[in-house]
Amino acid sequence: MSVSAAHARGRSGPWRPAAGHVFVSGYVVLLITFGVAPTVYALYLAFTDGDGRFAGIANFIRTAQDYRFLSAVGHVATYLVLWLVTLTVLVLVLALVVHRLTSRWSRAALRFVYYVPGALAGASSVLLWLFMLDPSVSPVDGLVRSLWGGTLVQVIAPGHLPWIFTVIAFWTGAGGWIVVMYGALNSIPHTVIEAAKVDGAGPVKTAWRVQLPMLRKWIVYMLILSLAAGTQLFVEPQLVSQASFGVVGTDYSLNQLAYLYAFDQNDFNGSAAIAMDLLIVALCCAGLFVAKGGLFDAD
Amino acid sequence: MRTDPTAGVARVVGRGLITVLLLAFALFFVLPMVWLLLTSTKSPADLIHGNPLSPGSIGSLVTNWQHLMSFQDGAVLTWMTNSVVYSALSVALTLLVGIPAGYAMALMRFKGRRLLLIVTLVVMLMPATALVLPIFLELSYLGLVNKMASVVLPMSFFPFGVYLTYIYFSTSVPGELLDAARLDGCSESATFFRVALPLAKPVVALVAFFSFVNNWNNFFLPYVMLPNSGNYPMQVGLTQMLAATPTFNPVVGANAEVQPPELVLATLVSIAPVLLVFLFSQRFLVAGLTAGATKG
């Protein structure tokens, strides 16, 4: 940070206007290769047939008429609603409550405890939860039996899955977000909170009127990421299907259906069409969040 | 109002409810982890007949470990090594490329900045299949499928990390500080390395951490790219073990290769590196996130 050393290097005049471009160049290469190009290619596939001829929306119509399509849409939509609502409400409530605790030790301990399951995601967490949900070995077998049934196959019946996936996703993901929100709460200046207190605002009012609005960017960020992850449901139903011995099909989620189209039916065009459906939904929701959240304000 | 005794009662009741809420969630988050640790020390019979939350024995743990290591001639060790190599390489690339990018997007003015932000956000939302399948076609054209690069390169593209860096720099590092450095004659690169980067340690740690966890847990990409069992990362390997466990696949019956406690131990092994990273970095992560330059 020594200023004189920086002086000695002098101004690098000529490339200065493009300095930003140099900084982002590596990322842009990756973005084009693994982001933009595949997206464009997927678009191309979605609107052409197997021989590369323009097919209009034929792929979309064909896949949407597949008997598995609508039920997969329903499954993913139910899960998303449950998951996003539970996540937002509980993460914010827990972060706010933990943040208000007076004991430094319990604040740190609770954050840590909530956060640790984040180490388990993907296949590991699904495996662990298959055990948790198997009444013959579960430590909470009484609860599982009374909620969902006495055998593993009854428990993981298709109707229960949106709830089960919500529980798994919350268990692995919520802690990380609680820590993020807690950090963001810390960054709100004390003077602002004090001012609210002086104005007679209680803890609830302060949270609602002062703290939550200041967390807006982070909440939007959390919702977008969770939405993106949620539409891509794959490993959870895939493993549950494997463990349910065929009761749950391998076409439970849209992502699984897209996978089946590509690698089972060798129909990359249909697969791309389903992926585009997912993208459109995700983009619409994200656009809504962004418009409400002011994410692009350069400040 | 302030001295009203009912307000005092309400406060005590409120405190009680809050304590119950916090403890209930603590139990929810912790119980499965405790069960996982305990069950890896049990024999298959203990698992079915014993109390779910009682410990097993060191002997059973050793037996489980030996069975696990001999599964498919030491496949577990190969899968773990693969996971470590894939994840570490991707994290290094992600940081190298992503931190300067997020910084520039937040604090530098250049043509295309807004476009880059929007494209980043759009790509973040792309469903995995939508990207993975065309990437598969792309890489198979280049002859890279079933090679390490086919997972390392796509994983090192981590728009979430860039976005996180962007948010951090745009909210927690005051632009004036950097303007001051520039006024003092710092070049853009000197400003970045000497002023911005030291302030950005928390977000660098956070991005490294998230990208490591993400890469480690990535299932779909290696599932598609690496058809050979010898190249599987641990997460994909686990599904093979699941298929060989009698509880979850009645067909394998009594001759099962994997007993349930061994699968539990495999799950524990599969998360051990991430868990270690968690334990060692949690102080830093938890404390550092937004306690950056603008300490209010």
Contacts between the chains, C-beta under 8 A, distances in Angstrom:
chain1	res1	chain2	res2	distance
A	1	B	194	4.9
A	1	B	195	6.0
A	1	B	198	7.1
A	2	B	194	7.7
A	3	B	181	7.9
A	3	B	184	4.7
A	3	B	185	7.5
A	3	B	186	7.6
A	5	B	190	8.0
A	6	B	181	7.1
A	6	B	184	6.2
A	6	B	185	5.7
A	6	B	186	4.0
A	6	B	187	7.3
A	6	B	190	4.9
A	6	B	191	8.0
A	6	B	194	6.8
A	7	B	184	7.1
A	7	B	185	4.6
A	9	B	185	7.9
A	9	B	186	7.8
A	9	B	187	5.7
A	9	B	190	5.8
A	10	B	185	7.3
A	10	B	187	7.6
A	11	B	185	6.4
A	11	B	187	6.5
A	12	B	187	4.6
A	12	B	188	7.4
A	12	B	189	7.8
A	16	B	187	8.0
A	16	B	188	6.7
A	17	B	110	7.7
A	18	B	110	7.2
A	19	B	104	7.7
A	19	B	108	6.4
A	19	B	110	7.4
A	19	B	188	3.8
A	19	B	189	7.7
A	20	B	104	4.6
A	20	B	108	3.9
A	20	B	109	6.8
A	20	B	110	3.0
A	20	B	113	6.8
A	21	B	110	5.6
A	21	B	111	7.8
A	21	B	112	7.9
A	22	B	188	7.9
A	23	B	100	4.2
A	23	B	101	6.2
A	23	B	103	6.4
A	23	B	104	3.5
A	23	B	108	6.7
A	23	B	188	7.6
A	23	B	192	7.2
A	24	B	100	7.2
A	24	B	101	4.5
A	24	B	104	5.0
A	24	B	105	6.8
A	24	B	110	7.8
A	24	B	116	6.4
A	26	B	96	6.8
A	26	B	97	3.7
A	26	B	100	7.3
A	26	B	101	7.1
A	27	B	97	4.9
A	27	B	98	6.0
A	27	B	100	7.6
A	27	B	101	3.5
A	27	B	162	6.0
A	28	B	101	7.7
A	28	B	116	7.3
A	30	B	97	6.1
A	30	B	153	7.7
A	30	B	156	6.6
A	30	B	157	4.1
A	31	B	116	7.8
A	31	B	119	6.7
A	31	B	120	7.0
A	31	B	123	6.7
A	31	B	157	6.7
A	31	B	159	7.2
A	33	B	138	7.8
A	33	B	153	7.6
A	33	B	157	7.4
A	34	B	131	7.1
A	34	B	135	6.0
A	34	B	153	6.9
A	34	B	154	4.8
A	34	B	157	4.1
A	35	B	119	7.2
A	35	B	120	8.0
A	35	B	123	3.9
A	35	B	126	7.3
A	35	B	131	7.2
A	35	B	157	6.4
A	35	B	159	6.9
A	36	B	119	6.7
A	36	B	123	7.2
A	37	B	134	7.5
A	37	B	138	6.8
A	38	B	126	8.0
A	38	B	130	7.5
A	38	B	131	4.8
A	38	B	134	3.7
A	38	B	135	5.0
A	38	B	138	6.5
A	39	B	122	7.8
A	39	B	123	6.8
A	39	B	126	6.1
A	39	B	130	7.1
A	39	B	131	7.0
A	39	B	134	7.6
A	41	B	134	4.0
A	41	B	137	7.0
A	41	B	138	7.1
A	42	B	130	5.0
A	42	B	131	7.4
A	42	B	133	7.2
A	42	B	134	4.9
A	45	B	134	7.1
A	90	B	25	7.9
A	93	B	21	8.0
A	94	B	21	8.0
A	94	B	22	7.5
A	94	B	25	6.3
A	97	B	18	5.7
A	97	B	21	7.0
A	97	B	22	6.5
A	98	B	22	7.0
A	108	B	286	7.2
A	110	B	22	6.0
A	110	B	26	6.3
A	111	B	286	5.7
A	112	B	282	5.9
A	112	B	286	7.3
A	113	B	26	4.9
A	113	B	29	5.6
A	113	B	30	5.6
A	114	B	25	6.7
A	114	B	26	7.2
A	114	B	29	5.3
A	115	B	278	7.4
A	115	B	282	6.8
A	115	B	286	7.5
A	116	B	29	6.9
A	116	B	30	7.6
A	116	B	33	6.3
A	116	B	275	7.6
A	116	B	278	6.3
A	117	B	29	5.3
A	117	B	32	7.0
A	117	B	33	6.4
A	118	B	213	7.2
A	118	B	278	7.1
A	119	B	213	7.3
A	119	B	271	5.3
A	119	B	274	4.3
A	119	B	275	4.5
A	119	B	277	7.9
A	119	B	278	4.8
A	120	B	267	7.9
A	120	B	271	5.1
A	120	B	274	7.7
A	121	B	213	6.9
A	121	B	217	4.2
A	122	B	217	3.7
A	122	B	218	7.1
A	122	B	219	4.8
A	122	B	235	5.2
A	123	B	217	7.7
A	123	B	219	5.6
A	123	B	235	4.5
A	123	B	236	7.4
A	123	B	238	4.6
A	123	B	239	6.0
A	123	B	270	7.5
A	124	B	217	7.3
A	124	B	235	6.9
A	124	B	238	6.6
A	124	B	267	5.1
A	124	B	270	4.9
A	124	B	271	5.0
A	127	B	238	6.2
A	127	B	242	6.4
A	127	B	263	6.7
A	127	B	267	4.9
A	128	B	32	5.7
A	128	B	36	5.8
A	128	B	264	7.9
A	128	B	267	5.7
A	129	B	32	7.3
A	130	B	248	6.5
A	131	B	35	7.5
A	131	B	39	7.4
A	131	B	260	7.5
A	131	B	264	6.7
A	132	B	32	5.5
A	132	B	35	7.3
A	134	B	247	6.6
A	136	B	48	6.4
A	136	B	247	7.9
A	137	B	39	7.7
A	137	B	47	5.6
A	137	B	48	6.8
A	137	B	52	6.5
A	137	B	247	7.8
A	137	B	260	7.1
A	138	B	52	6.6
A	139	B	31	6.3
A	139	B	35	5.0
A	139	B	52	3.7
A	139	B	53	5.3
A	140	B	31	7.2
A	141	B	52	7.3
A	152	B	247	7.5
A	152	B	248	8.0
A	171	B	28	7.1
A	171	B	29	6.7
A	171	B	32	7.0
A	175	B	29	6.4
A	179	B	285	7.0
A	179	B	286	5.6
A	179	B	289	7.1
A	180	B	289	6.5
A	182	B	286	7.6
A	183	B	286	7.4
A	183	B	288	7.9
A	183	B	289	3.1
A	183	B	290	4.4
A	183	B	291	7.4
A	184	B	289	7.5
A	184	B	290	5.7
A	186	B	289	7.8
A	186	B	290	5.9
A	186	B	291	6.3
A	187	B	171	7.7
A	187	B	172	6.7
A	187	B	290	3.8
A	187	B	291	7.2
A	187	B	292	7.9
A	187	B	294	7.2
A	187	B	296	6.9
A	188	B	296	6.9
A	189	B	296	2.9
A	190	B	296	6.2
A	191	B	296	7.0
A	192	B	296	7.8
A	217	B	167	6.4
A	217	B	171	6.9
A	218	B	167	7.8
A	221	B	163	7.4
A	221	B	167	6.6
A	224	B	121	7.3
A	224	B	124	7.1
A	224	B	125	7.0
A	225	B	124	7.2
A	225	B	160	6.6
A	227	B	125	7.5
A	228	B	124	5.9
A	228	B	125	4.7
A	228	B	126	7.9
A	228	B	127	7.9
A	231	B	127	5.7
A	232	B	127	5.0
A	232	B	128	4.6
A	232	B	129	7.4
A	232	B	220	7.8
A	234	B	128	6.7
A	234	B	129	7.6
A	234	B	219	7.2
A	234	B	220	5.5
A	235	B	219	4.4
A	235	B	220	7.0
A	238	B	239	7.7
A	239	B	239	6.4
A	239	B	242	6.5
A	242	B	239	7.0
A	242	B	242	6.1
A	242	B	243	6.4
A	242	B	248	6.8
A	242	B	249	7.4
A	243	B	242	6.8
A	243	B	247	8.0
A	243	B	248	3.9
A	243	B	249	7.5
A	245	B	248	8.0
A	245	B	249	7.1
A	245	B	250	6.2
A	254	B	127	7.8
A	255	B	127	6.2
A	255	B	128	6.6
A	255	B	129	5.1
A	255	B	220	7.9
A	258	B	127	7.5
A	258	B	129	4.2
A	258	B	130	7.6
A	258	B	133	7.5
A	259	B	129	6.0
A	262	B	129	7.5
A	262	B	133	5.2
A	263	B	224	7.8
A	268	B	133	6.5
A	268	B	137	7.3
A	271	B	129	6.8
A	271	B	133	5.9
A	272	B	130	7.1
A	272	B	133	7.0
A	272	B	134	7.6
A	274	B	129	7.6
A	275	B	126	7.9
A	275	B	127	5.2
A	275	B	129	5.0
A	275	B	130	3.2
A	275	B	133	7.2
A	276	B	130	6.9
A	278	B	127	4.1
A	278	B	129	7.8
A	278	B	130	6.7
A	279	B	125	6.8
A	279	B	126	5.9
A	279	B	127	6.1
A	279	B	130	5.8
A	282	B	125	4.2
A	282	B	126	7.9
A	282	B	127	7.1
A	283	B	122	6.6
A	283	B	125	6.0
A	286	B	121	6.7
A	286	B	125	5.4
A	290	B	121	7.2
A	295	B	121	7.7
A	296	B	114	6.7
A	296	B	117	6.2
A	296	B	118	7.7
A	298	B	106	7.9
A	298	B	113	7.9
A	298	B	170	7.0
A	299	B	170	6.1
A	299	B	171	7.8
